[in-house]
């Protein structure tokens, strides 16, 4: 009699840039910048679009900055999953800090240029000019960049 373990969840990582945020103000800390009304509305549509493309998720991780947490909460609502905040997704963090989060089917909500640096570290892609728009995302299966979706594409019904 053989007992077989269930297969581990396929690794698929979505790196999602936060939505449109308030402009920086002189008397405001960067980490306190919130999504604009437009950013909130767009993230609601983007969440539905992402759910159509990426059906199931094991975890959602977010930068602790307000605009990223607001984005992650909107995405989490579409998946009915909790959000875990982590300093590994704060601006300026190194790709090695994110490595522990790359298990199973996850969505990481963060900032540019860090998300693109993480994409390059995971996939080994060294050249080419690429950067995510606010609300855009990379989809990485294993170590292969499978797609780049713009906010406009994600908002389509």
C-alpha positions in Angstrom: 0.0 0.0 0.0 1.5 3.3 -1.0 0.5 6.6 0.5 1.0 9.5 -1.8 1.2 13.1 -0.7 -0.8 15.7 -2.6 1.2 17.5 -5.2 2.5 20.8 -4.0 0.7 23.9 -5.3 2.1 25.1 -8.6 4.2 28.2 -8.0 2.6 31.2 -9.7 3.4 34.7 -8.6 1.5 37.9 -9.4 3.5 41.1 -8.8 0.9 43.9 -8.7 1.6 47.6 -8.5 -0.6 49.6 -6.2 -3.3 51.8 -7.7 -3.3 55.5 -8.4 -2.4 57.4 -5.2 -2.4 61.0 -4.0 0.5 63.2 -5.0 3.1 63.7 -2.3 2.4 66.6 0.0 5.1 68.5 1.9 3.5 67.8 5.3 2.7 64.1 4.6 4.9 61.0 5.0 5.2 58.9 1.8 3.8 55.9 3.6 0.6 57.8 4.4 -0.3 58.5 0.8 -3.8 57.0 0.1 -5.4 55.8 -3.2 -7.4 58.5 -4.9 -11.1 58.0 -5.5 -10.2 57.2 -9.1 -7.5 54.7 -7.8 -10.1 53.0 -5.5 -12.6 52.7 -8.3 -10.1 51.3 -10.8 -8.8 48.8 -8.3 -12.3 47.5 -7.8 -12.5 46.8 -11.6 -8.9 45.5 -11.7 -9.6 43.1 -8.8 -12.5 41.6 -10.9 -10.3 41.4 -14.0 -7.4 39.7 -12.1 -9.8 37.2 -10.6 -10.9 36.2 -14.1 -7.3 35.7 -15.2 -5.8 34.2 -12.0 -8.6 32.1 -10.5 -7.2 31.0 -7.1 -4.7 32.4 -4.7 -3.1 30.9 -1.6 -2.0 34.2 -0.1 -1.8 37.9 -0.7 1.1 39.9 0.7 1.3 43.7 0.7 3.8 46.5 1.4 2.8 48.2 4.7 2.4 51.6 2.9 -1.2 52.8 2.9 -1.7 52.9 -0.9 -0.4 49.3 -1.2 -2.5 48.0 1.7 -5.7 49.7 0.2 -4.9 48.0 -3.1 -4.3 44.6 -1.5 -7.5 44.8 0.5 -9.5 45.5 -2.7 -7.9 42.5 -4.3 -8.4 40.3 -1.2 -12.1 41.1 -1.3 -12.4 39.6 -4.8 -10.6 36.4 -3.6 -12.1 36.3 0.0 -8.5 36.0 1.4 -6.8 37.9 4.1 -3.9 40.2 3.5 -0.5 39.8 5.2 1.6 43.0 5.3 5.4 42.6 5.1 8.4 44.9 5.1 9.8 42.7 2.4 7.6 44.7 -0.1 8.5 48.2 1.2 10.1 50.5 -1.3 13.9 49.8 -1.6 13.7 46.2 -0.3 16.0 43.7 -2.1 14.7 40.8 -4.1 16.3 38.4 -1.6 13.9 39.8 1.0 10.9 38.6 -1.1 12.2 35.1 -1.7 10.4 33.6 1.4 7.0 34.7 0.0 7.4 32.9 -3.3 5.5 29.7 -2.5 2.4 28.4 -4.1 0.0 30.8 -5.8 0.5 34.3 -4.4 -0.1 38.0 -5.1 2.5 40.5 -4.0 1.3 44.1 -3.9 4.1 46.7 -3.9 5.9 49.5 -5.7 8.0 50.2 -8.7 10.9 49.9 -9.5 11.0 47.1 -6.9 8.4 44.9 -8.5 10.3 44.9 -11.8 13.5 44.2 -10.0 11.8 41.2 -8.3 10.4 40.0 -11.7 13.9 40.2 -13.2 15.4 38.3 -10.2 12.8 35.5 -10.4 12.9 35.1 -14.2 16.5 35.9 -15.0 15.4 38.5 -17.6 18.2 41.1 -17.6 17.5 43.3 -20.6 14.5 45.2 -21.9 12.8 48.4 -20.7 9.7 47.5 -18.7 7.9 49.0 -15.8 4.4 48.5 -14.4 1.7 51.1 -14.6 -0.2 51.7 -11.4 -2.6 48.7 -11.2 -0.6 46.6 -13.7 0.9 43.3 -12.9 3.3 40.5 -14.0 2.3 36.9 -13.9 5.2 34.4 -13.3 4.8 30.6 -13.6 7.8 29.0 -11.9 10.6 31.2 -13.3 8.9 32.1 -16.6 7.3 35.5 -17.2 3.9 34.4 -18.6 2.2 37.7 -18.9 2.2 41.4 -18.3 -1.2 42.9 -17.9 -2.0 46.6 -18.0 -4.6 48.2 -15.8 -6.6 49.0 -18.9 -6.7 45.3 -19.9 -7.6 44.2 -16.4 -10.5 46.7 -16.2 -12.1 45.3 -19.4 -15.3 43.3 -18.8 
